[in-house]
Amino acid sequence: MSQFRAYFELGIQHILDLNGFDHILFIIALCALYTLRDWRKVLILVTAFTIGHSVTLALSVLNVLTINAGIIEFLIPVTILITALSNIFRKNDSFNPSKIHLNYIYAVVFGLVHGLGFSNYLKSIMGRGTQVVGQLLAFNLGIEAGQVVIVGIFILVAGLVVGLTEVSKREWSLGISAAVAGMALMLILENKFW
């Protein structure tokens, strides 16, 4: 198996690993406002997240940036909670997905934090070879592919629930965001670093 393929598959496995479900929760919180017909906007949103985490992942793996892992493991659920609460407290008149720009900012900025979390995992498996750039690229593309799978499943389910039941898009978003906020709060309490 080629090294590129190996790191690509590691990226997919890492994002889909239920033991590290915090990244899945963040993606769900980002996508809670959207359904299947918004798939283009969601794809841009997830790519914005990938750009954010790619920057800090590269800086960390190349030892340009070093931050205490305990702080990062605490900040990741904080980003999830902020995103979920933002969804919950969004005004009804600003709920139109065409007007939702704050999520794009969250995706990039909070992606920076999540990239540092990914880097701890990647550093533990990477060799000291000269192919770091190729390994980073393959891993990031794997992360992106895994995220697209998560998003695809989520917005398909959202589209079915909102389209085939009496549940409104707003009710769906509130329910999903409240559940994610609750799980994020539990993760924050588990990962406090002080």
Residue frames as a rotation matrix with the C-alpha (Angstrom) as fourth column:
MET 1
0.586 0.810 0.000 0.00
0.810 -0.586 0.000 0.00
0.000 0.000 -1.000 0.00
SER 2
-0.094 -0.621 0.778 1.33
0.515 -0.699 -0.495 3.45
0.852 0.354 0.386 -0.85
GLN 3
-0.747 -0.261 -0.612 2.19
0.664 -0.345 -0.663 5.84
-0.037 -0.902 0.431 1.94
PHE 4
-0.868 0.480 0.127 -0.28
-0.430 -0.855 0.288 8.40
0.247 0.196 0.949 0.55
ARG 5
-0.075 0.888 -0.454 -3.10
-0.228 0.428 0.874 5.86
0.971 0.170 0.170 0.66
ALA 6
-0.267 -0.095 -0.959 -2.12
0.784 0.557 -0.273 4.75
0.560 -0.825 -0.074 4.17
TYR 7
-0.916 -0.117 -0.384 -2.30
0.339 -0.738 -0.584 8.32
-0.215 -0.665 0.715 5.54
PHE 8
-0.644 0.765 -0.014 -5.50
-0.556 -0.455 0.696 9.04
0.526 0.456 0.718 3.58
GLU 9
0.030 0.662 -0.749 -7.12
0.190 0.732 0.654 5.99
0.981 -0.162 -0.104 5.19
LEU 10
-0.563 -0.290 -0.774 -5.80
0.803 0.030 -0.595 7.04
0.196 -0.957 0.216 8.61
GLY 11
-0.973 0.225 0.058 -7.50
-0.230 -0.968 -0.104 10.43
0.032 -0.115 0.993 8.16
ILE 12
-0.217 0.938 -0.271 -10.81
-0.478 0.140 0.867 8.78
0.851 0.318 0.418 7.28
GLN 13
-0.024 0.172 -0.985 -10.53
0.585 0.801 0.125 6.33
0.810 -0.573 -0.120 10.17
HIS 14
-0.842 -0.375 -0.387 -9.61
0.528 -0.433 -0.731 9.09
0.106 -0.820 0.563 12.62
ILE 15
-0.813 0.563 0.147 -12.63
-0.558 -0.826 0.077 11.26
0.165 -0.019 0.986 11.81
LEU 16
0.052 0.886 -0.460 -15.05
-0.555 0.408 0.724 8.30
0.830 0.217 0.514 11.75
ASP 17
-0.616 -0.352 -0.704 -13.69
0.337 0.691 -0.640 6.74
0.712 -0.631 -0.308 14.96
LEU 18
0.421 0.896 0.142 -16.47
0.174 -0.233 0.957 6.79
0.890 -0.378 -0.254 17.54
ASN 19
0.259 -0.412 -0.874 -13.88
0.966 0.127 0.227 6.93
0.018 -0.902 0.431 20.34
GLY 20
-0.782 -0.515 -0.351 -13.04
0.502 -0.854 0.137 10.44
-0.370 -0.068 0.926 19.12
PHE 21
-0.085 0.887 0.454 -16.63
0.991 0.028 0.131 11.50
0.103 0.461 -0.881 18.57
ASP 22
0.028 0.087 -0.996 -15.92
0.482 -0.874 -0.062 15.10
-0.876 -0.478 -0.067 19.59
HIS 23
-0.852 -0.363 -0.377 -15.03
-0.145 -0.528 0.837 16.00
-0.503 0.767 0.397 16.00
ILE 24
-0.693 0.693 0.200 -18.21
0.613 0.421 0.669 14.33
0.379 0.586 -0.716 14.78
LEU 25
0.087 0.730 -0.678 -20.19
0.925 -0.312 -0.217 16.40
-0.370 -0.609 -0.702 17.32
PHE 26
-0.384 -0.282 -0.879 -18.64
0.073 -0.959 0.275 19.60
-0.920 0.042 0.389 16.00
ILE 27
-0.999 0.033 0.017 -19.52
0.017 0.002 1.000 18.72
0.032 0.999 -0.003 12.40
ILE 28
-0.341 0.936 -0.090 -23.09
0.888 0.353 0.295 17.94
0.308 0.020 -0.951 13.48
ALA 29
0.037 0.321 -0.946 -23.34
0.664 -0.716 -0.217 21.23
-0.747 -0.620 -0.239 15.39
LEU 30
-0.746 -0.372 -0.552 -22.13
-0.137 -0.726 0.674 23.09
-0.652 0.579 0.490 12.29
CYS 31
-0.946 0.310 -0.089 -24.63
-0.008 0.254 0.967 21.28
0.323 0.916 -0.238 10.06
ALA 32
-0.655 0.719 -0.232 -27.64
0.635 0.359 -0.684 21.37
-0.408 -0.596 -0.692 12.40
LEU 33
-0.275 0.537 -0.798 -29.05
-0.214 -0.843 -0.493 24.41
-0.937 0.036 0.347 10.59
TYR 34
-0.456 -0.059 -0.888 -29.11
-0.877 -0.143 0.459 22.72
-0.154 0.988 0.013 7.19
THR 35
0.388 0.539 0.747 -30.97
-0.228 0.842 -0.489 19.99
-0.893 0.020 0.450 5.33
LEU 36
0.041 -0.408 0.912 -30.30
0.672 0.687 0.278 18.07
-0.740 0.601 0.302 2.14
ARG 37
0.705 0.293 0.646 -31.23
0.702 -0.417 -0.578 20.91
0.100 0.861 -0.499 -0.21
ASP 38
0.907 -0.422 0.000 -28.48
-0.408 -0.877 0.253 23.04
-0.107 -0.229 -0.967 1.39
TRP 39
0.791 -0.580 0.196 -25.75
0.522 0.806 0.279 20.52
-0.320 -0.118 0.940 0.51
ARG 40
0.367 -0.692 0.622 -23.58
0.580 -0.352 -0.734 23.03
0.727 0.631 0.272 -1.41
LYS 41
0.467 -0.139 0.873 -23.47
-0.536 -0.830 0.155 25.42
0.703 -0.541 -0.463 1.56
VAL 42
0.904 -0.102 0.415 -22.65
-0.309 0.516 0.799 22.55
-0.296 -0.851 0.435 3.89
LEU 43
0.672 -0.697 0.251 -19.84
0.735 0.584 -0.345 21.34
0.094 0.416 0.904 1.65
ILE 44
0.231 -0.559 0.796 -18.33
0.098 -0.801 -0.591 24.85
0.968 0.215 -0.130 1.73
LEU 45
0.672 0.115 0.731 -18.77
-0.667 -0.334 0.666 24.92
0.321 -0.936 -0.148 5.51
VAL 46
0.913 -0.330 0.240 -16.96
0.160 0.831 0.532 21.60
-0.375 -0.447 0.812 5.99
THR 47
0.435 -0.787 0.439 -14.19
0.750 0.047 -0.659 22.67
0.498 0.616 0.611 3.62
ALA 48
0.395 -0.253 0.883 -13.77
-0.373 -0.923 -0.098 25.87
0.840 -0.290 -0.458 5.67
PHE 49
0.863 -0.066 0.501 -13.32
-0.458 0.320 0.830 23.67
-0.215 -0.945 0.246 8.75
THR 50
0.758 -0.598 0.263 -10.73
0.639 0.762 -0.109 21.58
-0.135 0.250 0.959 6.86
ILE 51
0.359 -0.633 0.686 -8.80
0.291 -0.622 -0.727 24.71
0.887 0.461 -0.039 5.87
GLY 52
0.565 -0.090 0.820 -8.71
-0.693 -0.592 0.412 25.85
0.448 -0.801 -0.397 9.50
HIS 53
0.827 -0.235 0.511 -7.56
-0.268 0.634 0.725 22.54
-0.495 -0.737 0.461 10.92
SER 54
0.761 -0.584 0.282 -5.08
0.603 0.476 -0.640 21.98
0.240 0.657 0.715 8.08
VAL 55
0.448 -0.591 0.671 -3.19
-0.253 -0.804 -0.539 25.15
0.858 0.072 -0.509 9.02
THR 56
0.362 -0.312 0.879 -2.66
-0.932 -0.156 0.328 24.27
0.035 -0.937 -0.347 12.68
LEU 57
0.924 -0.058 0.378 -2.19
0.021 0.994 0.103 20.59
-0.382 -0.088 0.920 11.93
ALA 58
0.647 -0.717 0.259 0.71
0.463 0.099 -0.881 21.44
0.606 0.689 0.396 9.63
LEU 59
0.283 -0.548 0.787 2.19
-0.548 -0.766 -0.336 24.00
0.787 -0.336 -0.517 12.04
SER 60
0.583 0.002 0.813 2.01
-0.776 0.298 0.556 21.56
-0.241 -0.955 0.175 14.92
VAL 61
0.927 -0.225 0.300 3.35
0.274 0.953 -0.130 18.52
-0.257 0.203 0.945 13.06
LEU 62
0.467 -0.785 0.408 6.23
0.437 -0.196 -0.878 20.63
0.769 0.588 0.251 11.71
ASN 63
0.131 -0.362 -0.923 6.92
0.991 0.024 0.131 21.76
-0.025 -0.932 0.362 15.32
VAL 64
-0.570 -0.209 0.795 6.31
0.339 -0.941 -0.003 25.43
0.748 0.268 0.607 14.51
LEU 65
-0.106 0.658 0.745 3.45
-0.759 -0.538 0.368 25.58
0.643 -0.527 0.556 17.03
THR 66
-0.589 -0.071 -0.805 3.28
0.371 0.861 -0.348 23.69
0.718 -0.504 -0.481 20.31
ILE 67
-0.208 0.600 0.772 0.37
-0.806 -0.552 0.212 23.95
0.554 -0.578 0.599 22.72
ASN 68
-0.801 -0.088 0.592 -0.38
-0.518 0.595 -0.614 21.84
-0.298 -0.799 -0.523 25.78
ALA 69
-0.802 0.475 -0.363 -2.54
0.050 0.659 0.751 18.86
0.595 0.584 -0.552 24.75
GLY 70
-0.580 0.591 -0.560 -4.68
0.791 0.247 -0.559 19.21
-0.192 -0.768 -0.611 27.89
ILE 71
-0.528 0.363 -0.768 -5.70
-0.156 -0.930 -0.333 22.73
-0.835 -0.056 0.547 26.92
ILE 72
-0.774 0.213 -0.597 -6.58
-0.616 -0.033 0.787 21.59
0.147 0.977 0.157 23.38
GLU 73
-0.753 0.495 -0.434 -8.63
0.424 0.869 0.254 18.64
0.503 0.008 -0.864 24.65
PHE 74
-0.450 0.590 -0.670 -10.54
0.621 -0.332 -0.710 21.13
-0.641 -0.736 -0.217 26.82
LEU 75
-0.569 0.164 -0.806 -11.00
-0.403 -0.910 0.099 23.73
-0.717 0.381 0.584 24.05
ILE 76
-0.964 0.211 -0.160 -12.38
-0.053 0.438 0.897 21.25
0.259 0.874 -0.412 21.50
PRO 77
-0.367 0.899 -0.237 -15.63
0.916 0.394 0.075 20.63
0.161 -0.190 -0.969 23.44
VAL 78
-0.302 0.228 -0.926 -15.80
0.344 -0.880 -0.329 24.37
-0.889 -0.417 0.187 24.20
THR 79
-0.864 -0.035 -0.501 -15.91
-0.424 -0.486 0.764 25.04
-0.270 0.873 0.405 20.43
ILE 80
-0.761 0.633 -0.143 -18.68
0.439 0.664 0.605 22.45
0.478 0.398 -0.783 20.11
LEU 81
-0.234 0.677 -0.698 -20.69
0.902 -0.116 -0.415 24.04
-0.362 -0.727 -0.584 22.92
ILE 82
-0.530 -0.006 -0.848 -20.32
-0.062 -0.997 0.046 27.56
-0.846 0.076 0.528 21.48
THR 83
-0.944 0.159 -0.290 -21.46
-0.293 0.001 0.956 26.39
0.152 0.987 0.046 18.05
ALA 84
-0.559 0.772 -0.303 -24.46
0.712 0.634 0.300 24.48
0.424 -0.048 -0.904 19.46
LEU 85
-0.219 0.469 -0.856 -25.50
0.731 -0.502 -0.462 27.38
-0.647 -0.726 -0.233 21.71
SER 86
-0.797 -0.096 -0.596 -25.21
-0.272 -0.824 0.497 29.76
-0.539 0.558 0.631 18.76
ASN 87
-0.833 0.534 -0.144 -27.70
0.108 0.413 0.904 27.55
0.542 0.738 -0.402 16.90
ILE 88
-0.338 0.727 -0.598 -30.05
0.935 0.334 -0.123 27.45
0.110 -0.600 -0.792 19.89
PHE 89
-0.089 0.270 -0.959 -30.08
0.573 -0.773 -0.271 31.20
-0.814 -0.574 -0.086 20.52
ARG 90
-0.948 -0.181 0.263 -30.31
0.316 -0.414 0.854 32.18
-0.046 0.892 0.449 16.87
LYS 91
-0.476 0.811 -0.339 -33.31
-0.448 -0.556 -0.700 34.45
-0.757 -0.181 0.628 16.27
ASN 92
0.074 0.621 0.780 -36.13
0.459 0.673 -0.580 32.95
-0.885 0.401 -0.235 14.22
ASP 93
0.895 0.338 -0.291 -35.93
-0.060 -0.556 -0.829 35.69
-0.442 0.760 -0.478 11.59
SER 94
0.212 -0.887 -0.410 -32.21
-0.962 -0.264 0.074 35.04
-0.173 0.379 -0.909 11.06
PHE 95
0.118 -0.111 0.987 -32.68
-0.286 0.948 0.141 31.29
-0.951 -0.298 0.080 10.64
ASN 96
0.956 0.229 -0.181 -32.61
-0.223 0.172 -0.960 31.39
-0.189 0.958 0.215 6.86
PRO 97
0.504 -0.815 0.287 -29.46
0.610 0.571 0.550 29.43
-0.612 -0.102 0.784 5.84
SER 98
0.374 -0.386 0.844 -28.65
0.769 -0.379 -0.514 32.02
0.518 0.841 0.155 3.17
LYS 99
0.637 -0.088 0.766 -28.13
-0.305 -0.941 0.145 34.54
0.708 -0.326 -0.626 5.98
ILE 100
0.963 -0.260 0.069 -26.01
0.046 0.412 0.910 32.26
-0.265 -0.873 0.409 8.18
HIS 101
0.579 -0.814 0.051 -22.46
-0.199 -0.202 -0.959 33.54
0.791 0.545 -0.279 7.93
LEU 102
0.367 -0.418 0.831 -21.37
-0.930 -0.181 0.320 33.08
0.016 -0.890 -0.455 11.55
ASN 103
0.829 -0.021 0.559 -21.07
-0.101 0.977 0.186 29.31
-0.550 -0.211 0.808 11.04
TYR 104
0.789 -0.592 0.163 -18.45
0.326 0.179 -0.928 29.86
0.520 0.786 0.334 8.34
ILE 105
0.227 -0.692 0.685 -16.39
-0.687 -0.613 -0.392 31.90
0.691 -0.381 -0.614 10.79
TYR 106
0.521 0.019 0.853 -16.83
-0.744 0.500 0.443 29.19
-0.418 -0.866 0.275 13.44
ALA 107
0.982 -0.091 0.166 -15.77
0.155 0.892 -0.425 26.55
-0.110 0.443 0.890 10.95
VAL 108
0.483 -0.854 0.194 -12.47
0.112 -0.159 -0.981 28.24
0.869 0.495 0.019 10.11
VAL 109
0.040 -0.489 0.871 -11.56
-0.806 -0.532 -0.261 29.58
0.591 -0.691 -0.415 13.56
PHE 110
0.476 0.181 0.861 -12.61
-0.768 0.563 0.306 26.50
-0.429 -0.807 0.407 15.50
GLY 111
0.962 -0.222 -0.159 -10.99
0.069 0.759 -0.647 24.34
0.264 0.612 0.746 12.83
LEU 112
0.153 -0.943 0.295 -7.71
-0.510 -0.331 -0.794 25.86
0.847 -0.029 -0.532 13.99
VAL 113
-0.017 -0.085 0.996 -8.32
-0.986 0.164 -0.003 24.40
-0.163 -0.983 -0.087 17.47
HIS 114
0.810 0.415 0.413 -9.40
-0.363 0.910 -0.203 21.01
-0.460 0.014 0.888 16.14
GLY 115
0.716 -0.616 -0.328 -6.28
-0.233 0.232 -0.945 20.82
0.658 0.753 0.022 13.97
LEU 116
-0.218 -0.793 0.568 -4.18
-0.875 -0.100 -0.474 20.90
0.433 -0.600 -0.672 17.10
GLY 117
0.250 0.398 0.883 -6.21
-0.741 0.665 -0.090 17.95
-0.623 -0.632 0.461 18.39
PHE 118
0.989 0.083 -0.119 -5.64
-0.144 0.679 -0.720 16.03
0.021 0.730 0.683 15.15
SER 119
0.370 -0.925 -0.085 -1.92
-0.613 -0.175 -0.770 16.78
0.698 0.337 -0.632 15.37
ASN 120
-0.033 -0.362 0.932 -1.49
-0.945 0.316 0.090 14.90
-0.327 -0.877 -0.352 18.64
TYR 121
0.659 0.356 0.662 -2.76
-0.154 0.926 -0.345 11.77
-0.736 0.125 0.665 16.93
LEU 122
0.965 -0.254 -0.063 -0.81
-0.037 0.108 -0.994 12.31
0.259 0.961 0.095 13.72
LYS 123
0.239 -0.925 0.295 2.48
-0.897 -0.327 -0.298 13.07
0.372 -0.194 -0.908 15.53
SER 124
0.156 -0.150 0.976 2.17
-0.734 0.644 0.217 9.78
-0.661 -0.750 -0.009 17.38
ILE 125
0.634 0.164 0.756 2.10
0.225 0.896 -0.383 7.75
-0.740 0.412 0.532 14.15
MET 126
0.953 -0.271 -0.135 4.29
-0.237 -0.389 -0.890 9.77
0.189 0.880 -0.436 11.78
GLY 127
0.474 -0.879 -0.047 7.85
0.878 0.468 0.106 8.87
-0.071 -0.091 0.993 11.09
ARG 128
0.329 -0.468 -0.820 10.67
0.136 -0.836 0.531 11.35
-0.934 -0.286 -0.212 10.86
GLY 129
-0.097 -0.364 0.926 10.92
0.912 0.340 0.230 11.03
-0.399 0.867 0.299 7.09
THR 130
-0.864 -0.311 -0.396 11.14
0.120 -0.891 0.437 13.77
-0.489 0.330 0.807 4.53
GLN 131
-0.747 0.624 0.227 7.66
0.373 0.111 0.921 13.06
0.550 0.773 -0.316 3.16
VAL 132
-0.734 0.439 -0.518 5.86
0.469 -0.223 -0.854 15.06
-0.491 -0.870 -0.043 5.84
VAL 133
-0.652 0.497 -0.573 4.06
-0.627 -0.778 0.038 17.28
-0.427 0.384 0.819 3.33
GLY 134
-0.576 0.417 -0.703 2.67
-0.460 0.546 0.700 14.28
0.676 0.727 -0.123 1.46
GLN 135
-0.717 0.281 -0.638 1.63
0.607 0.702 -0.373 12.63
0.343 -0.655 -0.674 4.71
LEU 136
-0.744 0.428 -0.513 -0.11
0.103 -0.685 -0.721 15.82
-0.660 -0.590 0.466 5.87
LEU 137
-0.612 0.509 -0.605 -1.90
-0.791 -0.411 0.454 16.24
-0.017 0.756 0.654 2.56
ALA 138
-0.592 0.370 -0.716 -3.08
-0.058 0.866 0.496 12.63
0.804 0.336 -0.491 2.52
PHE 139
-0.747 0.292 -0.596 -4.23
0.664 0.290 -0.690 12.78
-0.029 -0.911 -0.411 6.15
ASN 140
-0.708 0.477 -0.520 -6.11
-0.243 -0.857 -0.455 16.07
-0.663 -0.196 0.723 5.58
LEU 141
-0.561 0.514 -0.649 -7.79
-0.740 0.039 0.671 14.70
0.371 0.857 0.359 2.45
GLY 142
-0.651 0.299 -0.698 -8.80
0.369 0.928 0.053 11.63
0.664 -0.223 -0.714 4.47
ILE 143
-0.769 0.376 -0.518 -10.24
0.402 -0.346 -0.848 13.87
-0.498 -0.860 0.114 7.20
GLU 144
-0.638 0.529 -0.560 -12.18
-0.682 -0.725 0.092 15.81
-0.357 0.441 0.823 4.55
ALA 145
-0.578 0.418 -0.701 -13.51
-0.370 0.631 0.682 12.60
0.727 0.653 -0.210 2.98
GLY 146
-0.710 0.289 -0.642 -14.61
0.650 0.621 -0.438 11.33
0.272 -0.729 -0.629 6.39
GLN 147
-0.749 0.427 -0.507 -16.32
0.025 -0.746 -0.665 14.62
-0.662 -0.511 0.548 7.14
VAL 148
-0.626 0.524 -0.578 -18.18
-0.766 -0.277 0.580 14.48
0.144 0.806 0.574 3.83
VAL 149
-0.617 0.394 -0.681 -19.47
0.227 0.918 0.325 11.02
0.753 0.046 -0.656 4.80
ILE 150
-0.705 0.329 -0.628 -20.68
0.657 -0.030 -0.754 12.32
-0.267 -0.944 -0.195 8.18
VAL 151
-0.705 0.412 -0.578 -22.27
-0.382 -0.907 -0.180 15.39
-0.597 0.094 0.796 6.62
GLY 152
-0.712 0.423 -0.561 -23.91
-0.505 0.246 0.827 13.35
0.488 0.872 0.039 3.86
ILE 153
-0.582 0.487 -0.651 -25.54
0.616 0.787 0.038 11.00
0.531 -0.379 -0.758 6.33
PHE 154
-0.679 0.276 -0.681 -26.55
0.533 -0.452 -0.715 13.83
-0.505 -0.848 0.160 8.66
ILE 155
-0.686 0.441 -0.579 -28.16
-0.548 -0.836 0.013 16.11
-0.479 0.326 0.815 6.07
LEU 156
-0.700 0.477 -0.531 -29.87
-0.204 0.579 0.790 13.13
0.684 0.661 -0.308 4.44
VAL 157
-0.526 0.494 -0.693 -31.44
0.826 0.491 -0.276 12.22
0.204 -0.717 -0.666 7.78
ALA 158
-0.695 0.246 -0.676 -32.27
0.173 -0.855 -0.489 15.90
-0.698 -0.457 0.551 8.41
GLY 159
-0.788 0.385 -0.481 -33.93
-0.612 -0.400 0.682 16.15
0.070 0.832 0.551 5.00
LEU 160
-0.592 0.572 -0.568 -35.98
0.237 0.797 0.555 13.01
0.770 0.194 -0.608 5.64
VAL 161
-0.547 0.371 -0.751 -37.06
0.822 0.066 -0.566 14.05
-0.160 -0.926 -0.341 9.14
VAL 162
-0.644 0.276 -0.713 -37.98
-0.080 -0.952 -0.295 17.60
-0.761 -0.133 0.635 8.14
GLY 163
-0.767 0.290 -0.573 -39.46
-0.635 -0.209 0.744 16.61
0.096 0.934 0.344 4.78
LEU 164
-0.519 0.533 -0.668 -41.48
-0.004 0.780 0.625 13.57
0.855 0.327 -0.403 5.83
THR 165
-0.344 0.399 -0.850 -42.65
0.923 0.309 -0.229 14.46
0.171 -0.864 -0.474 9.33
GLU 166
0.695 0.671 0.259 -44.32
0.563 -0.731 0.385 17.32
0.448 -0.122 -0.886 11.12
VAL 167
0.310 -0.674 -0.670 -40.94
0.735 -0.278 0.619 18.42
-0.603 -0.684 0.409 12.54
SER 168
1.000 0.009 0.013 -39.96
0.015 -0.813 -0.582 21.90
0.005 0.583 -0.813 11.34
LYS 169
0.352 -0.930 0.105 -36.43
0.403 0.049 -0.914 22.79
0.845 0.364 0.392 10.35
ARG 170
-0.018 -0.303 0.953 -36.20
-0.646 -0.724 -0.242 25.02
0.763 -0.620 -0.183 13.42
GLU 171
0.738 0.347 0.579 -37.37
-0.671 0.469 0.574 22.23
-0.073 -0.812 0.579 15.77
TRP 172
0.863 -0.483 -0.149 -34.86
0.395 0.828 -0.398 19.83
0.316 0.284 0.905 14.20
SER 173
0.079 -0.883 0.463 -32.04
0.103 -0.455 -0.884 22.33
0.992 0.117 0.055 14.64
LEU 174
0.164 0.051 0.985 -32.98
-0.864 -0.474 0.169 23.07
0.475 -0.879 -0.033 18.24
GLY 175
0.932 0.258 0.254 -33.25
-0.350 0.822 0.450 19.39
-0.093 -0.508 0.856 19.18
ILE 176
0.659 -0.749 -0.069 -29.94
0.561 0.551 -0.618 18.42
0.500 0.368 0.783 17.56
SER 177
-0.021 -0.702 0.712 -28.14
-0.108 -0.706 -0.700 21.49
0.994 -0.091 -0.061 18.92
ALA 178
0.449 0.240 0.860 -29.45
-0.853 -0.172 0.493 20.93
0.267 -0.955 0.128 22.46
ALA 179
0.994 -0.099 0.035 -28.32
0.087 0.965 0.246 17.29
-0.058 -0.241 0.969 22.39
VAL 180
0.362 -0.915 0.175 -24.88
0.570 0.069 -0.819 18.27
0.737 0.397 0.547 21.08
ALA 181
0.087 -0.295 0.952 -24.60
-0.516 -0.830 -0.210 21.07
0.852 -0.473 -0.224 23.69
GLY 182
0.798 0.279 0.534 -25.36
-0.602 0.367 0.709 18.58
0.002 -0.887 0.461 26.46
MET 183
0.847 -0.531 -0.007 -22.71
0.527 0.842 -0.120 16.15
0.070 0.098 0.993 25.24
ALA 184
0.175 -0.803 0.570 -20.20
0.283 -0.513 -0.810 18.98
0.943 0.303 0.137 24.81
LEU 185
0.391 0.034 0.920 -20.83
-0.748 -0.571 0.339 20.13
0.536 -0.820 -0.198 28.38
MET 186
0.969 -0.059 0.242 -20.10
-0.097 0.805 0.585 16.60
-0.229 -0.590 0.774 29.63
LEU 187
0.555 -0.811 0.183 -16.85
0.713 0.351 -0.607 16.55
0.428 0.468 0.773 27.61
ILE 188
0.207 -0.447 0.870 -15.84
-0.248 -0.884 -0.396 19.93
0.946 -0.133 -0.294 29.04
LEU 189
0.662 0.118 0.740 -16.31
-0.744 -0.013 0.668 18.63
0.089 -0.993 0.080 32.57
GLU 190
0.928 -0.328 0.177 -14.31
0.299 0.938 0.173 15.49
-0.223 -0.108 0.969 31.76
ASN 191
0.353 -0.823 0.444 -11.45
0.838 0.067 -0.541 17.42
0.416 0.563 0.714 30.11
LYS 192
0.964 -0.059 0.258 -10.94
-0.147 -0.930 0.337 20.31
0.220 -0.363 -0.906 32.49
PHE 193
0.382 -0.915 -0.132 -7.21
0.438 0.305 -0.846 20.92
0.814 0.266 0.517 32.65
TRP 194
-0.066 -0.410 0.910 -6.90
-0.576 -0.729 -0.370 22.95
0.815 -0.549 -0.188 35.87
